[in-house]
Amino acid sequence: MNILILFEMKFKQDRKIFTGILDYYGFKKITETSYSTDLSAIEFDEFKRKIKEKNIKKGFIMIIPLCKGCYNKIETIGKEILSENKWYVVL
Protein backbone atom coordinates (compact mmCIF):
# COMPACT_ATOMS: atom_id res chain seq x y z
CA MET A 1 0.00 0.00 0.00
CA ASN A 2 1.44 3.36 -1.02
CA ILE A 3 1.32 5.86 1.84
CA LEU A 4 1.65 9.63 1.73
CA ILE A 5 2.32 11.48 5.01
CA LEU A 6 1.81 15.21 5.52
CA PHE A 7 2.54 16.74 8.91
CA GLU A 8 3.06 19.91 10.88
CA MET A 9 4.56 19.93 14.37
CA LYS A 10 5.26 22.82 16.69
CA PHE A 11 8.05 21.25 18.72
CA LYS A 12 11.41 20.24 17.22
CA GLN A 13 11.67 17.22 19.53
CA ASP A 14 8.30 15.88 18.25
CA ARG A 15 9.49 16.31 14.63
CA LYS A 16 12.75 14.52 15.41
CA ILE A 17 10.96 11.55 17.00
CA PHE A 18 8.41 11.38 14.18
CA THR A 19 10.97 11.57 11.37
CA GLY A 20 12.92 8.81 13.13
CA ILE A 21 9.81 6.60 12.88
CA LEU A 22 9.43 7.55 9.21
CA ASP A 23 13.08 6.62 8.56
CA TYR A 24 12.60 3.29 10.34
CA TYR A 25 9.73 2.38 7.99
CA GLY A 26 11.63 3.47 4.88
CA PHE A 27 9.72 6.64 4.09
CA LYS A 28 11.33 8.85 1.45
CA LYS A 29 11.38 12.60 2.04
CA ILE A 30 9.47 14.64 -0.54
CA THR A 31 9.58 17.99 1.29
CA GLU A 32 10.35 18.98 4.89
CA THR A 33 6.84 17.92 5.97
CA SER A 34 5.82 15.28 3.44
CA TYR A 35 7.03 11.70 3.02
CA SER A 36 6.04 8.64 1.00
CA THR A 37 6.60 4.87 1.06
CA ASP A 38 5.04 1.50 0.33
CA LEU A 39 4.01 -0.62 3.36
CA SER A 40 2.30 -3.96 3.83
CA ALA A 41 -1.02 -3.92 5.71
CA ILE A 42 0.72 -5.28 8.83
CA GLU A 43 3.48 -2.65 8.67
CA PHE A 44 0.86 0.08 8.11
CA ASP A 45 -1.08 -0.94 11.24
CA GLU A 46 2.13 -1.10 13.28
CA PHE A 47 3.22 2.31 11.95
CA LYS A 48 -0.10 3.93 12.94
CA ARG A 49 0.11 2.36 16.41
CA LYS A 50 3.63 3.72 16.97
CA ILE A 51 2.57 7.21 15.90
CA LYS A 52 -0.46 7.20 18.23
CA GLU A 53 1.79 6.13 21.13
CA LYS A 54 3.86 9.31 20.71
CA ASN A 55 0.81 11.46 21.55
CA ILE A 56 1.72 14.53 19.49
CA LYS A 57 -0.07 17.45 21.14
CA LYS A 58 0.84 20.51 19.07
CA GLY A 59 0.40 19.73 15.38
CA PHE A 60 -1.08 17.14 13.08
CA ILE A 61 -0.19 14.08 11.04
CA MET A 62 -2.23 13.31 7.94
CA ILE A 63 -1.91 9.72 6.67
CA ILE A 64 -3.11 9.25 3.08
CA PRO A 65 -3.20 5.66 1.80
CA LEU A 66 -3.22 5.46 -2.00
CA CYS A 67 -4.51 2.44 -3.89
CA LYS A 68 -2.45 1.30 -6.90
CA GLY A 69 -5.03 2.79 -9.26
CA CYS A 70 -4.86 6.21 -7.63
CA TYR A 71 -1.08 6.06 -7.31
CA ASN A 72 -0.72 5.36 -11.03
CA LYS A 73 -2.93 8.37 -11.86
CA ILE A 74 -0.69 10.89 -10.11
CA GLU A 75 0.10 13.78 -12.42
CA THR A 76 2.88 16.06 -11.29
CA ILE A 77 4.86 19.17 -12.19
CA GLY A 78 8.05 20.38 -10.52
CA LYS A 79 10.81 18.71 -8.52
CA GLU A 80 11.71 15.22 -9.71
CA ILE A 81 12.00 12.44 -7.13
CA LEU A 82 13.13 8.86 -7.73
CA SER A 83 11.10 6.25 -5.86
CA GLU A 84 11.63 2.54 -6.47
CA ASN A 85 12.73 2.99 -10.09
CA LYS A 86 9.72 5.15 -10.89
CA TRP A 87 10.18 8.85 -11.51
CA TYR A 88 7.47 11.13 -10.29
CA VAL A 89 7.28 14.83 -9.67
CA VAL A 90 5.83 16.78 -6.77
CA LEU A 91 3.39 19.63 -7.39
N, C-alpha and C positions, 0 to 999 in steps of 0.2 A: 504494500500500500504506500503510495507516494504521500508524503506529509509536508505541508508548508507551515512554518511557525512564524508568527509576527508577535512582537512583544515590545513593551515599554515598561521600564522599571526605574523608580526614583533613586534607589540606593545602589551604589557601586558593588557592594558586597553581594546583594541579591543577583545582580547581573553576572557577577563572577561565578557564583554557584550554579546559576542556570546555564550559562554557556559551557561550564564544565560537564553538565549533564548532556547537553547537546553534542559536545565533542565525544563523549563516551558512546553515544548511539550513532555516531558517524554522520551527523548533520553537516552539511556544507554551508558555509556562510555566503549569503547573497548580498546583504547589506549589513550595517551594524546591528539592526534589529529584525532581520529576517533570515531564516535558515530553511533548508530543504533536505530531505533524505527519503529513503525507501525502507520501510520496516515491515516485518511480519506482524500478523494480528497479535501474537503473544508479546512481541517486543513493544508494540504500540500500547497495549494495556499496561505493561510494566513501566513504560516511559511516563504515561499519564499519572500512574500511582506515585512515582518518584517526584514528579512536579508538585502534585497536591500535598505531599508530605512536607515540602519546603515552605508552604504557607506564606506565599508572597503577599504582603499587605498593601504596599504602595505601588500599583501598576497593574498590568494585565498581560496575559499570555493568550493568544488566539491560535488554536490548533485547527488547521484546515486539511482534512484528509481529501485526497483527490483520487477518484477512480481512474483506471487506465484510459478510459474513453475521454474523460475531461483533461487528463494530463496531456494526451496526444493532441488536443485541440488548442493548447496554449499558443497564442500568437504574441510575439514580443518585439520590442524595439529598444535598442540601447546597448548597455554593457553586456558583452558576451561572457558566458559562464560555461565551463565544461563540467558535465555531470554524467558519469558512467557512460562515456563514449557518445553522448548525445549533446550537441550544442543547443543551447537555448539562450534567450536574451531576456533581461529583466526590463520591464516598463519603467 
